Amino acid sequence: MAGGILPGFSAESYRRILGSNDKIRASVMGVNSRGNALAQNFAYQNECDVIHICDVDSRVTDKCTDEIQEIQKSKPLVFKDFRKSLESRDVDLMVIATPDHWHAPAALLSLQAGKHVYLEKPCSHNPNEGEMLVKAAARFEKSIQMGNQRRSWPNVVQAISDLKGGIIGRPYFGKGWYTNNRQSIGIGKEVSVPEGLNWDLWQGPAPRKTYKDNLVHYNWHWFWHWGTGEALNNGTHMIDLLRWGLDVDFPVKVSSNGGRFHYSDDWETPDTQVINLDFKERVSMTWEGRSCNGRTIEGSSVGVEFYGETGSLVISGGNEYKVYDLKNNLVKEVKDTKRN
């Protein structure tokens, strides 16, 4: 689902190929930012129609609805409470792009309602919820796909294939990273809930807290009550690539060091963090996150590098990769080819 339409074909051209009964009918939950992008991407797919938009904030549903209508020439229905969407037999797929604390509960309710699920990372707010989702998918015989979109990028797929084909010998160490220059979120003030936002439904399954002016729509990431910090906000993608390339499952040893070092504000999760993971396969990996210092690694703010017996392989933030020998000579480079 990460790809767009092919050059030379409009979305409307694709829609004439398949009848409406052959399409997946999707409902998208949480459409402020990432969810808006996902809704548009699903609407562009020739096999899919976005028929429902769900969000607790009416300020964002109007914008998303207009954009979806422009793409697929039909207007989706809007629901403030996604559970009303789940009652519809017309919905085949629930796309979930809410704050992290809603991920597992919304996915579980969707599976129980007989829907397949596309779930943005992280799949849950804690590891136990992830195990619950695995069991629920089997119990209700429905599919869950988590949003590790890089697994669908053709050059990244080729990079992993080269890696497993021995292009740098046996890889035994991997490094992932994310760097940014995020600003302070300050000290939040208790204020009235903005008009159009259902704060009670936004909190959903989480214990209740008073609304503050520095939480919605993004800074909840940095509060343990609702979010999971930079490690799962962006680190999830890189750890997934490292595990994929190194062919490992669960680690036998994990360590994490870091904290909120740059600013003194309401931000609770680490802005600087290094996580190390060791595996029984005689391989190791590390992830470095720097939310408030954007100095790049390998010229990229995000990426992974694999180190092997005969060289190294770098996948930066895009659909591209480079291979080096042990003397730092570039021996292969595959660049991104942009679609029209």
C-alpha positions in Angstrom: 0.0 0.0 0.0 3.0 2.3 0.2 3.2 2.8 -3.6 1.3 5.3 -5.6 -0.3 5.0 -9.0 1.8 4.2 -12.1 2.9 6.9 -14.4 0.5 7.7 -17.2 -2.6 6.5 -15.3 -4.9 8.7 -13.2 -6.7 7.4 -10.2 -10.0 7.7 -12.1 -8.5 5.6 -14.9 -7.8 2.8 -12.5 -11.3 3.0 -11.0 -12.8 2.1 -14.4 -10.9 -1.1 -14.4 -12.5 -2.7 -11.4 -16.2 -2.7 -10.3 -17.0 -1.3 -6.9 -17.9 -4.8 -5.7 -14.3 -5.9 -6.3 -12.8 -3.3 -4.0 -11.7 -3.3 -0.4 -13.8 -0.8 1.5 -11.8 1.0 4.1 -12.5 3.1 7.1 -9.7 5.3 8.4 -9.4 6.2 12.1 -7.3 9.2 13.2 -6.8 11.6 10.2 -4.9 14.6 11.5 -1.5 13.9 9.9 -0.3 10.4 9.3 -3.8 9.2 9.0 -4.6 11.8 6.4 -1.7 10.6 4.3 -2.8 7.0 4.7 -6.4 7.8 3.8 -5.2 9.5 0.6 -2.9 6.6 -0.2 -5.6 4.0 0.2 -8.0 6.2 -1.9 -5.4 6.2 -4.7 -5.3 2.4 -4.8 -7.3 0.9 -7.6 -8.5 -1.9 -5.4 -9.8 0.3 -2.6 -12.4 2.8 -1.7 -12.2 4.9 1.5 -15.9 4.9 2.6 -15.5 6.2 6.2 -13.4 8.8 8.0 -13.3 8.7 11.8 -11.8 11.2 14.1 -12.6 12.8 17.5 -11.7 16.2 16.1 -14.1 17.8 13.6 -11.4 20.3 12.7 -9.4 17.6 10.8 -12.2 15.5 9.4 -13.4 18.2 7.0 -10.0 18.6 5.4 -9.4 14.9 5.0 -12.9 14.3 3.6 -12.5 17.0 1.0 -9.1 15.5 -0.1 -10.5 12.0 -0.3 -13.4 13.2 -2.4 -11.1 14.9 -4.8 -9.1 11.7 -5.3 -11.9 9.1 -5.6 -14.8 11.3 -6.7 -17.0 10.0 -3.9 -17.4 11.5 -0.4 -16.7 9.3 2.6 -19.1 9.2 5.6 -17.7 10.9 8.8 -17.9 9.4 12.3 -16.6 11.0 15.5 -16.8 7.6 17.2 -15.1 4.8 15.1 -17.2 2.2 16.8 -20.2 3.4 14.7 -18.1 2.7 11.6 -17.4 -0.8 12.9 -21.2 -1.5 13.0 -21.3 -1.1 9.2 -21.2 -4.3 7.1 -19.8 -2.3 4.3 -16.4 -1.9 6.0 -13.8 -4.5 5.2 -10.7 -2.8 6.6 -10.0 -0.5 9.5 -7.0 1.7 9.1 -5.8 2.9 12.5 -3.5 6.0 12.8 -4.5 7.2 16.3 -2.2 8.0 19.3 -0.4 4.9 20.5 -2.7 4.2 23.5 -5.6 3.6 21.1 -3.7 1.2 18.7 -4.3 -2.1 20.4 -7.8 -1.5 21.8 -9.0 -0.1 18.4 -7.4 -3.1 16.5 -9.0 -5.6 18.9 -12.5 -4.1 18.5 -12.0 -4.0 14.7 -11.0 -7.7 14.6 -13.9 -8.6 16.8 -16.2 -6.7 14.4 -14.9 -8.9 11.6 -12.6 -6.3 10.0 -9.1 -6.6 8.7 -6.7 -4.1 10.2 -3.9 -1.9 8.9 -2.2 -0.6 12.0 0.3 2.2 12.2 3.4 1.6 14.2 3.8 0.9 17.0 1.3 -1.9 17.1 0.6 -1.3 20.8 1.3 0.8 23.8 3.1 -2.1 25.6 4.5 -5.5 24.6 1.6 -7.5 26.2 -0.9 -5.7 24.0 1.1 -6.9 21.0 0.8 -10.5 22.1 -3.0 -9.9 22.5 -3.2 -8.8 18.9 -1.4 -11.8 17.6 -3.8 -14.1 19.4 -6.9 -12.1 18.3 -5.9 -12.1 14.7 -5.7 -15.9 14.8 -8.9 -16.2 16.8 -11.0 -14.0 14.5 -9.2 -15.2 11.3 -8.4 -11.7 10.1 -5.2 -10.0 9.0 -3.2 -7.3 10.7 -0.5 -5.4 8.8 1.6 -3.0 10.7 2.9 0.2 9.0 6.5 -0.7 8.3 6.2 0.7 4.8 9.9 0.3 4.0 9.3 -3.4 3.5 7.4 -2.5 0.3 10.0 -0.1 -1.1 11.6 -2.0 -4.1 15.2 -0.8 -3.6 15.1 -1.6 0.1 13.7 -5.0 -0.7 16.7 -5.4 -3.2 19.1 -4.2 -0.5 18.0 -6.9 2.0 18.1 -9.5 -0.8 21.7 -8.5 -1.6 22.5 -8.6 2.1 21.2 -12.1 2.5 22.9 -13.1 -0.7 26.3 -12.4 0.9 27.2 -9.0 -0.7 29.1 -8.1 2.6 29.7 -11.6 3.8 28.1 -12.6 7.0 26.5 -9.5 8.6 27.0 -9.6 12.4 26.2 -6.0 13.5 23.7 -3.4 12.6 23.2 0.2 13.5 20.0 2.3 13.2 19.5 6.0 14.0 17.1 8.9 14.0 18.1 12.6 14.4 16.1 15.7 14.6 16.0 19.3 16.0 12.7 19.1 17.9 11.9 22.2 19.9 10.8 22.4 23.5 7.1 21.6 24.2 7.1 24.0 27.2 5.0 23.7 30.3 1.4 23.0 29.5 -1.4 25.1 30.8 -4.8 23.7 31.8 -7.3 25.3 29.3 -10.7 24.6 27.9 -10.9 21.8 25.4 -10.9 23.3 21.9 -14.3 23.4 20.1 -14.7 20.3 17.9 -12.5 18.0 20.0 -14.1 15.2 22.0 -11.4 15.0 24.7 -13.1 12.1 26.5 -13.1 10.0 23.4 -9.6 11.0 22.5 -8.4 9.6 25.8 -10.5 6.5 25.2 -9.1 3.5 27.2 -6.5 5.6 29.1 -7.0 6.9 32.6 -8.4 10.4 32.5 -6.2 13.5 32.6 -7.0 17.2 32.4 -6.6 18.8 29.0 -3.5 21.0 28.5 -2.6 23.2 25.6 0.6 21.3 24.6 -0.7 17.8 24.1 -2.8 17.7 20.9 -2.2 16.8 18.1 1.4 15.7 18.3 3.2 16.2 21.6 1.3 13.3 23.2 4.2 11.2 21.8 6.4 12.4 24.6 4.1 11.4 27.5 4.2 7.8 28.8 0.5 8.0 29.5 -0.4 8.0 25.7 2.9 7.7 23.8 6.0 5.6 23.5 8.7 8.2 22.7 11.0 8.4 19.8 12.1 4.8 20.1 8.8 3.6 18.9 7.8 6.7 17.0 10.7 6.4 14.6 13.0 3.7 15.9 10.5 1.0 15.1 11.2 1.4 11.4 14.9 1.0 11.8 14.8 -1.9 14.2 12.4 -3.7 11.8 15.0 -3.3 9.0 17.8 -4.5 11.2 15.9 -7.6 12.3 14.8 -8.3 8.7 18.3 -8.1 7.4 20.0 -10.0 10.2 17.3 -12.7 10.3 16.7 -12.6 14.0 13.6 -12.9 16.2 13.7 -12.0 19.9 16.9 -10.6 21.6 18.5 -12.4 24.5 19.8 -9.2 26.0 18.6 -5.6 25.8 20.0 -2.4 27.4 18.8 1.2 27.1 20.5 4.4 28.2 19.3 8.0 27.8 16.9 10.6 29.2 15.4 14.0 28.7 18.6 16.0 28.5 18.1 19.0 26.3 15.1 21.0 27.7 13.4 21.2 31.0 9.7 21.0 30.1 6.8 18.5 30.2 8.5 16.1 27.8 8.8 12.7 29.7 10.3 10.2 27.3 14.0 10.3 26.3 15.2 12.9 23.8 18.5 11.1 23.7 18.7 7.4 23.8 20.8 4.4 22.8 19.3 0.9 22.8 21.5 -2.2 22.4 20.1 -5.7 21.5 22.1 -8.9 21.4 20.8 -12.1 19.7 21.6 -15.8 20.0 22.6 -15.9 16.4 25.9 -14.2 17.3 24.7 -10.8 16.0 24.0 -7.5 17.7 22.3 -4.2 16.8 22.0 -0.8 18.2 19.6 2.2 17.7 20.5 5.8 18.5 17.9 8.4 18.8 18.6 12.2 19.1 15.4 14.2 19.0 17.1 17.5 19.8 20.4 17.3 17.9 20.0 16.8 14.1 23.6 16.0 13.3 23.3 13.3 10.6 24.9 9.9 10.4 26.1 8.7 6.9 24.6 12.0 5.6 21.1 11.0 6.6 18.8 11.9 9.5 17.5 8.4 9.5 18.8 5.1 8.4 20.5 1.7 9.1 23.9 0.2 8.4 24.8 -3.4 8.3 28.4 -4.4 9.1 29.7 -7.8 7.7 32.8 -9.8 7.2 33.7 -8.2 3.8 32.0 -4.8 3.9 29.0 -2.7 5.0 25.6 -1.8 3.5 23.8 1.5 4.2 20.1 2.1 3.7 19.4 5.8 4.3 16.0 7.3 4.8 14.9 6.8 1.2 14.4 4.1 -1.3 18.2 3.7 -1.9 21.3 2.0 -0.6 25.1 1.8 -0.8 27.6 -1.0 -0.4 31.2 -0.5 0.8 34.1 -2.8 1.0 36.4 -3.0 4.1 38.6 -0.2 2.7 35.6 2.1 2.5 35.4 1.9 -1.3 31.9 2.3 -2.7 31.3 -0.9 -4.6 27.6 -0.5 -5.4 25.0 2.3 -5.3 21.3 2.0 -6.0 19.5 5.4 -6.2 15.9 6.1 -5.8 13.9 6.4 -9.0 11.0 8.8 -8.4 7.6 8.1 -9.8 5.8 10.7 -11.9 
